[in-house]
Amino acid sequence: MDITGIDAIRYGTTDLDDSRRYLSDVGLKEVEHGAAGCRFVTMDGGEVEVRSVTDAGLPPTTISGATIREVVWGVVSPATLDRIGAELEKDRKVTRDPDGTLHSHDATGFGIGFRVTRVKPLSRDAEPPVNLPGAEPLRIDRRIEFPDYVCVRHIGHAVFYVPDYRAARDFYLNRLGFRLSDAFIGAGAFMRCQRNPQHHSIFMLQGDPQRAPRMAAHHVAFEVGDFHEVIVGGNALMKKGWKSEFGPGRHIIGSNYFWYFRTPCGSASEYYADIDYLTEAWKPREWDFTPEVVYGWMLSAAEPKEAARGSSAAFTAAKLS
């Protein structure tokens, strides 16, 4: 299927005011606000919508409280929408909005939508000016700026705890044409859309009642320009009172810089930059699921690195409430 990536995230929240404040502070541009909720956009046109958990217009969920209610995937054409609709209608309910957007649910029960993408490629003018030895300099006779905010460029991926990651993986691979990028042995799968070269568009992680929720939204990843913007954005969030979950650091799988924060939207958010880009030549690798492979390095604003390593670490130990 010609799926391009995440076009929109729809949240149900128990606190509209705090959620609205967080999404503004994280660097999204508000384009709509009213009693029913609010809507924000990224620099490339991706959307984040927040409504009350009691809003009847949101997809249903079995998760109590605030959470992601739907991931809306972009596709290249109306014909792709028709193909996806026909595939999903084989065994599940599919509805269609007047604008053509499809709504259904995945193998776990999470809401999924599909629409002709509204995301537009960013121009090179949006790239941060980075000077590298041996390369033509991009920043001449000017200093780096240190603003008190960053602008989110792109919605990169979403991560979920699921009761059966294999069933979740197989649905995206076999029904929607996603590609497997890497996997944790017996614990999770990193997958990317057919038309998205970034290392992963979605990551399904096995829930474990002893350590992590059986079914939950873990985080949404917001892409910024570079490592500098990860740090500037994270520091700005902390100054505004938002709590760091873990980071900053750099992942081994995907290679991206990261910094995670707790949100009132029902999942964490991640600032990230400089993720691996993959082609058909890429060979997925299976990894043991240990803290040592989650990050190559990390400086935690929430706790010392040694404590993080001894805690059952990273994803499964993250306390997102």
Secondary structure, DSSP 8 states (H G I E B T S, - for coil): --EEEEEEEEEEES-HHHHHHHHHHHT-EEEEEETTEEEEE-TTS-EEEEEETT-TTS---SS-SSEEEEEEEEES-HHHHHHHHHHHTTTS--EE-TT--EEEE-SSS-EEEEEE-------GGGS-----TTS--S--S------S-----EEEEEEEEES-HHHHHHIIIIIT--EEEEEETTTEEEEE-TT--BS-SEEEEE--TTTS-SSEEEEEEEE-SSHHHHHHHHHHHHHTT--EEEEEEEESSS--EEEEE--TTSSEEEEEE---B--TT----EE---HHHHEEEE--SSS-HHHHHTTT-HHHH----
